Amino acid sequence: MLKLLFKTGQRPRLLFLYGLLLLALLPMPVLALTLKEKAEISSETICLADIIVEADAKSPWGEIVVWNSPQLGSKRLIYKSFVVSLLRTKGYSEEAASLKGPNSIEITRVLAKKSQDNNINTSKESQIDYEKLWISIEEQLSLRVMEFTPEGFIFDIIPEKKPEEVSWPEGTVSVLADFSGWRHAPAGRIALPLDVLLTNGQKRRLIIYVTIEYEGQLLIAQKDIKPKEKLDNNSISSQMCRITSNPNNYFVAFNELVRYQAKNYIRNGDVILQNQVELQPVLYKGNRTILTYSKGSLWLEVAVELLEDAIPGKKVRVRNLNSQKELLGFVNDDGSINLSN
């Protein structure tokens, strides 16, 4: 018995099938992202969709929260480097690498349309405009804190009391914050002195309390690290953290780890501080180098022997190979020495 098989239509060509398979395996191109220069926010939080030009309803990263919104009527800067770190932390490395635009975006908090009428009525009923006073304080404080904040960090200002709970002197019309005692980045709970101007032209002194928090990428030890041990990506990891201490005290040069070594003993799990690390020596004890001395038109160079490891920027002892005299000098990046006065 013969069994006949009938096929209709054309057979798919092999090259065509290979082409479809190749297209399926190729990674989808990532849309280049652009940071806005300015944005107005009416919500309590700032999301990536609010600050990136290409954001739309289908953007998978659009709902990622960047930071809390500033108080109504005030502004806040979000640095591009912080947005890049946030994208990487959330698993969007390619999007982070493609991010273009200004180095920072200015965020302004505005009133939602529905609440404008209520806000007007409230201000009419109150003799002291509490909201206006707090906006003024936060603007002054933000501008000052921004001067101390290193790139890659953002900050949040949290009042201990609501503006209407502060014991404002009767007839308060405006305030001026006093930053004369500030020498370093303020962090944690701080007392903020205010000069309060009254309707009769007099001034009163008032103290309010606020908490200042910072957030940024910190470096954390993944094992115990001994003094003089070199740092690398295996011994150190990067993690987004919120802190209530001076952000300038932390070592954050993750991309330059190979240039550094531990200065002190660092325990597993410790957050790395600036005073715990140092640059690796460019030359070592016993190596020979050149010591230079210049004053006016006078320029001298002598061959010397290092009596200790040479770390850039540090003072080091050397011995003049001709006179055998011991000298002190500062180490340059190339290992040469400048004579110390």
N, C-alpha and C positions, 0 to 999 in steps of 0.2 A: 504494500500500500504506500503510495507516494504522498508525502505531506508537503504541500506547497506553502511557502511563506511569502506574503506580499507586503511591501513597504512603500509608503507614499511620501512624497516630498523629497527635498534634497538632504543629503547627509551633512551635518555640521562639519565644517572644515577644522582640522586639528589645530592649525595656527590661530584660528578664531577663538577656540576654547582656551588655548594657552594665554591668549591676550586677556580674556576675561579673568582667568586665574591670577595673572600678574597684577591686574588692576585691583583685585580684591585684597591682594597681599600688600600692596603699596600703602604706606601710612598717609592718612589724610593731611593735606597741608594745613598748618596752623595760621589763622588770621592774625596779622600783625596788629598789636594793640597800641593805642595812643592815649596818654594821660591828658586830661583836660587842664586848662590853665586856671579856670575858676569853676565853682559849682555852688548852687544854692540848695540847701537841705532843709526840709520841714519836719523830718522824722527824728526819732531819738538816736538812731544809729546811722553811720555812714557805711554804705555797701560799695563793692567794686563797681556795680552797675551805675552808681551815682557819679563816679569820677573817671570812667573810661569811655572814650568817644564811641567805640564800636559795640558797646553793650546793647543787647536787645533781650526780648523775653526768652529766647532760646539759649542764651549764654549760660553754660553750666556753672561758671564761677561768679555770676552776677550777684547772687545772694550772700556771698561771703562777706562777713562784717569786718570792716577795716578798723573802726574806732567809734567811740561815742561822739555824738554831735556836740558842738559848743553850745553855750547858752544862747537864748534868743537874741538876735541882733549882733552877736559877736562872731569873730572869725577864728579859724584854726588852719595851720599849714600841715599838709600831709606830704612827706618827702617821697620822691620816686623810689629811692633805695629801699624804703620801708615796704612799699607796694610790691617791689620785686621779691623781697624776702618772704612776704606773705604768700604770694603766688607759688613760690617754690615749696614753702612749708605745706601748702594744701595740695601739692602734687601736680601743679601746672608749670613745670620747668620750662617747656617750650614757649608758653605764653609769657613767662617772666623774661626770657631771653629776648623776646621780640618787642618788649615794651619801649615805646618812644615817647617823646614829648618833653615838657619842662621838668626841671629837677624837683619842683614842688608844685602842689595845687592848693589854691586858697579856697577854703570851705567857709561859707557864710550861712548861719542858721536864720531861717525866716519863719514867719508865722504861717500856719496853714490858713487858707482862706476862711474856713468856717469859724475860726476862733478870733478873727480880727475884731468883730463887733463887741464880743465879750470883753476883750482886752481893753477897748476904749472905755467901756462902761466902768470897768474896775478901776482904771486910772483916775477917772473923774471922781469916784467915791472916796479915794484915799488921798490924804494930804501929802504923804510921802510916797513917791514912786519907787517902790522897793525893787521892781524889775530893772528900772533904769539905773539905779545905784549899783546893783550887782553886775550888770552888763559893763558899766564903767570900770569896776574893780577887776573883772575878768579880762577885759581888754588890756589894761595896764599890766596886770600880772602875766598874761600870755606873752606880751611883747618882751618883758624882762626875762622870763623863763626861757624863751626862745633863744636868747643870746648865749645861754649856758648849755643848751641841749645839743649834743653831738649829732652828726648826720647819721641817719639810720634809726633814730629813736623818735618817738612821739610822746607827748605828755598829756595828762588829764588833771584838771583842777576840780577838786571835790570840796564844796563848802561844808563845814561842820553843822551849821544851822541854815535854815531857809532864810532868805533875805528879810522876810516879815517877822522872823523870830529874833533878829538882832536888836539890841537896845539902842536904836538910833536916837540921838539927841533931838529934842523938839525943834522943828524948823529946818531939818536937814535938807539941803538942795543938791549938794555934790560932794564927791570924795576924791582924795588924792592919796595913793599908796606911797609909803615911805620905804624905799629899797636901799637906803644909805648903808645899812649894816651887811649887805649881801656881798660875799666874796667868792662863793662857789655856787654850783647849781643847787637850788633848794629842793629838798625831797622829804617825803613823809609828812607828818603833822607839823605845821609851822604856824607861828604867831605873826600875823601881818598887821603892822601899825598903819592906821589911817588918819589923815587930817580931814576932818569933816567940816565943810563950810555951811554955815547957817544962813537963814534969810536975813538976819540983822547984820551980816557981814563978819561976825565973829567965827572963830575956829575952835573946834573941840578935838581932843585926841581919843581915838577908839581903837581897840584891838579886836580883830576877828581871827578865827582859826580855820585853816584850810589844809587839805591833804593833797600833795602833789605826787602822782604816780607816773612812771615811765614804762614804756614797752619797746622792746627791740630784740635783736638776735644776740644772745650771750653764748659764750664758749664754756663747755662743761667737760671736766676730765672724765675719761672713760676707764681709767685705771690709775693706780698710784704712780706718780711721776717723781723721780729722784732729782735732786739738784744737778744741773749741767746736762740733764737728759734732753735730747732734741725733741721738739714737738712735731707731730704730723697728724694726718687725718684719721689715723687709727687710734691715737691716744686722746684726741680732742673731737668733740661733736658740737654742732651749732643748734641752738634751740630758742624759739621765741618765748620770752619771759616778760612778766610784769614785775617791776621792782619799786621800792619806796626808798631808794638810796641814790646817791650821786652817780649818774650813768657814766661820768667821765672816769670813774675809778675802775671800770671794767675793761679788760683786754678783749678787743673785738676784731682784730686783724686776721680773720679766718683765712683769707686768700694769701697771706704771707707767713703762714705757720712755719714753713721750712727755714725761715730766717731766724727763728727764735728757739730758745732753750729755757728750761725751768731754772729760775733763780733760787727758789726755796722748794721745800718738799710740798708737793701738791697731792692731796688725797683723792681717791676715786669718788666722783660725784660733786667735787668742789666746783663752784663757778670761778673762772679764772679772772684774777685781778691784775691790774697793770704792774703792781709791785711784786708780783710772783714770777714774772718772766723778764727776759732780757735778750738782746740780740746775740746770736752766736758769734764767737770770736772769728775774725777774718784771718788772724795769725795767732800762733801759740807761743808759749814760753820757750825761749831758746832760738826762735826764728829771728832772722835779721831783716831790718827794714831801714827806711830813711827818715831821719828827723830833720825838720825844717824850722828855720827861725827867720822872721822878717820884721823889720822896723824901718819905716821910711823907705829909703832906697837900698838899705842893707838887706841882703838875702844870703842865708847860709844853709848848706845841706851837709849832714854828717851821717855816716853809717853807724847804726846802733844795734844792740842785741836786746830783745824783749826779756824782761825779768818776770813777766806774768802775761797771761793771755790778753790779747788786744781785742776789746769789744768796742765797736764804733760809738763815738760820743763819750766814752769813759776815759778817765785819767789812768795812765799806766806808767810803770817804772821801766826805764831802759838804761843800758850801759853804753857809753861812748866807746867804740872799738879802738880808738886811738889813745885817748887819755885814760880810759877805764873809769871815768867819772860817772856816777849815777845821776840821771836826770828824770824829770817828770814831764809828761806831755799828754795831749789829747789825741785819741785815735780817730783818723778819718775813715771813710767807707772803704777806701782802697788799701788800708793797712798802714799808710804812712802816718807819721807823728808830727803834730805841731807842738813846739816847745811851750811849756806853761810858764807864764811870768811869775 
